[in-house]
Amino acid sequence: MSALNQLKHLLWRIQSSQPSLTSYSPRSLAAFALTAFVILILIGHWVLSGPRGWFNGHGYDRPITVEERLQYSEWIYQGMVRDRIKFVNDLGGVNSVNPWPSGSGWRAEYTLWDFFLPSFECPHMTERIGKMGDGGKWVCGMDIIGRKPSPVLYSFGVSTDSSFEAAVLERFPGAQVYGYDYSVNSFGPQIVDSRELQGRAHFHKWAIGPKDQHGPDYDPSFQVYTVETLMRLNGHSFIDILKVDIEGSEFEVLAGICQHYLAQGKPLPFGQLQVEIHAWDSKQSFADFLAWWELLERAGLRAFRTEPNLVYVNLMGAKPNLAEYSFINIRGHHEIVSPR
């Protein structure tokens, strides 16, 4: 029974048990009125003491804003970070964690990926774009990005599959895709075989790196560009989607990007990041990986979706050390976090 109904029931009982309220003394009536007033004040405080719009501890009593969703997601995400720290400490500290343990018991009941959960929530619709299996990516807010007249996708690492890039071009008639991969000569057949998509896809046989190493003084087959230089050459100030699949070089490249913009006190120049992480280097310790991940977090990146890539597990029984992660950049002012 609600507090209001309880109050009505109390009044009814008083009226039924007495000839009238006038039989009470003025002092008793004043005490009753004061008690009722205090109860109403307490009920109001209880309802309004939660987050703005929060009702009864079970949900919002109105549609919540993107900013509120982001605030709540960050609160949840930081809880995951605290759980990560506790789990690492339970295992004996950073230098004692084996990212791929074997044996039995609770000390072997995890993998590297269990420390890095995608606990942040995309404040918009989330879709998987591209072909099923290896090649597709999870994207936040395709409907939001699609409202822009000319969305921009940068693709570092093209290989022989361009289903993701082609799907973006097909969805958004004004989109432009810029691909960079020194190991191949063009986009994959999904774009090369489409005359309509070719006109909005721009490929360069270049590598991406933490510092510029291009020009006549460098190997002509391995010209390296930073993301900042590429954006300047293309006349861009912002990248809507950054896809990175560069076979293990993502650690150095993304660290370089994050360090550069953190040092300048600027937000990262992209709205979200889709990256395949190749944790197959036997020389990379858990401490190394953790430091790299925490650098991404300091730069404003929050993982909102992941899926394992088990191709090499199927082919050769390798460890499950490949994983696709999708991140939102919560810094800066772009459509995903600061809709206009």
Secondary structure, 3 states (H helix, E strand, C coil): CCHHHHHHHHHHHHHHHCCCHHHCCHHHHHHHHHHHHHHHHHHHHHHHCCCCCEECCCEECCCCCHHHHHHHHHHHHHHHHHHHHHHHHHCCCHHHCCCCCCCCCHHHCCCHHHHCCCCCCCCCCEEEECCCCCCCEEEECHHHHCCCCCCEEEEECCCCCCHHHHHHHHHCCCCEEEEECCCCCCCCHHHHCCHHHHCCEEEECCEECCCCECCCCCCCCCCEECHHHHHHHHCCCCEEEEEECCCCCHHHHHHHHHHHHHHHCCCCCEEEEEEEEECCCCCCCHHHHHHHHHHHHHCCEEEEEEEECCHHHHHHCCCCCEEEEEEEECCCCCCCCCCC
